[in-house]
Amino acid sequence: MTWAELCCGLEVHHSPPELAALSNSLVIKDFDRQAAAFFGKLSRQFPARKNSFDRMIAAHAISLGITLVTNNAADFALYVDAGLVVENWTTSA
């Protein structure tokens, strides 16, 4: 899901070198049945949340048991109570 967001508006053969380098250094995990189940759970738990793309990203991170690193931590704060761990690496500790 996050990779799709990074690639939004870019054609693979016209992507910037930085994006190509990033893709070579990542392990991209599929959005699978477990992630879909978490998405359904989050959708029921937070029905008023409008951005389903953020919800899918949150569900994917929860299903993998990984920390979501984002510069938009506020967009994902709602899902912390559902088990999402969020870090913003652009802010100083």
For each residue, the residues with C-beta under 8 A, 3 or more apart:
1: 4 5 31 53 56 57 60
2: 5 6 57 60
3: 6 7 23 26 28
4: 1 7 8
5: 1 2 8 53 57
6: 2 3 19 22
7: 3 4 10 12 15 19
8: 4 5
9:
10: 7 14 15 16 19
11: 14 15
12: 7 15
13:
14: 10 11
15: 7 10 11 12 19 20
16: 10 19 20
17: 20 21
18: 21 22
19: 6 7 10 15 16 22 23
20: 15 16 17 23 24
21: 17 18 24 25
22: 6 18 19 25 26
23: 3 19 20 26 28
24: 20 21
25: 21 22
26: 3 22 23
27:
28: 3 23
29: 32 60 64
30:
31: 1 35 36 56 60
32: 29 35 36 63
33: 36 37
34: 37 38 63
35: 31 32 38 39 56 59 60 63 64
36: 31 32 33 39 40 59
37: 33 34 40 41 63
38: 34 35 41 42 59 60 62 63
39: 35 36 42 43 55 56 59 60
40: 36 37 43 44
41: 37 38 44 45 59 82
42: 38 39 45 46 49 55 58 59 62 79 82
43: 39 40 46 47 52 55
44: 40 41 47
45: 41 42 82
46: 42 43 49 55 78 79 82
47: 43 44
48:
49: 42 46 52 54 55 78
50:
51: 54 55 75
52: 43 49 55 56
53: 1 5 56 57
54: 49 51 57 58 75 76
55: 39 42 43 46 49 51 52 58 59 79
56: 1 31 35 39 52 53 59 60
57: 1 2 5 53 54 60 61 68 76
58: 42 54 55 61 62 68 76 79 82 84
59: 35 36 38 39 41 42 55 56 62 63
60: 1 2 29 31 35 38 39 56 57 63 64
61: 57 58 64 66 67 68 84 85
62: 38 42 58 59 65 79 82 83 84
63: 32 34 35 37 38 59 60
64: 29 35 60 61
65: 62
66: 61 85
67: 61 85 86 87
68: 57 58 61 76 84 85 86 87
69: 86 87 88 89
70: 73 75 76 86 87 88
71: 88 90
72: 75 76
73: 70 76 77 86 87 88
74: 77
75: 51 54 70 72
76: 54 57 58 68 70 72 73 79 80 84 86
77: 73 74 80 86
78: 46 49 81
79: 42 46 55 58 62 76 82 83 84 86
80: 76 77 83 84 85 86
81: 78
82: 41 42 45 46 58 62 79
83: 62 79 80
84: 58 61 62 68 76 79 80
85: 61 66 67 68 80
86: 67 68 69 70 73 76 77 79 80
87: 67 68 69 70 73
88: 69 70 71 73 91
89: 69
90: 71
91: 88
92:
93:
